[in-house]
Amino acid sequence: MTTDALTSPPPQLFTARCFKCAMETTAPVHIRWLPSPSGPGTTLYACPHCAPTVPHGPTLDEDLTYPGTT
């Protein structure tokens, strides 16, 4: 272990706002990814309390192509 490891500030926590209750959480659950026609898509997160009660949608890792489209 180095001195830098002991004296450096802790890493920043990833926080996100729950899209159902609008509370800020440090343990966000990835619920849905919304594609955007111009630019990057939007990821929706829920807090651990609300996550079981909201319907999950496609995530960025899932294939969003439909049969019959090229």
N, C-alpha and C positions, 0 to 999 in steps of 0.2 A: 504494500500500500504506500502511496506517495503522500506527501504533504498537501499537494493540490487536491487530492481526493477528499481530504479531511476539511480543507478550508474553502473549497469552492461552493458556490450556492447550489442548492438542490435543483434538480431539473424541473422545468415548468410542467405543471399538470395540464393534460388536455381537457378542456371544459367545453361543453356544448349546451345549448338551450333545448329543453324538451319541447317538441312541437305540440304536445297535448296540454300540459299544465304550465308551460312557459317558465319553469324553474331551471336555474342553471345547475348542472351536475358535473361532477368530476369522473363519473362512471357512465358515460353515455353508451346507449345500445344503438347500433346501426340498424335502422328500420327500413329505410327506402332510399332509392336514388332516383332523382328526377332528371331526365335528359333535358338539355336546353338546345334550341335550334341555333343559337349563336353563342358559342363559348362553352366553358365547362358546365357540367350539370351541377345539381345541388343535392347534397346528402342530408337526409332528415334523421335526427336522433331523438330518442326518448330516454327518460330517466328510468332506472331499474324498476321503480314502482309502477310506472305507466306502460312499460314495454309489453307485458303480457296482455294488456287490454286493447292494444291498437293492432289493426291488421298490418302484416308485413307485406311489403311490395318487392319489386325487383331490386336487387342490389347491383352495384357497379360490376361485380364479378359474373353476374348472370347474363346469358345471351338474350338480347331483346329483339332478335330478328323473328319475323313471322313467316309461316309457310306461304309460299307463292310469291315472296318478295325477293328481289335480288340485291 
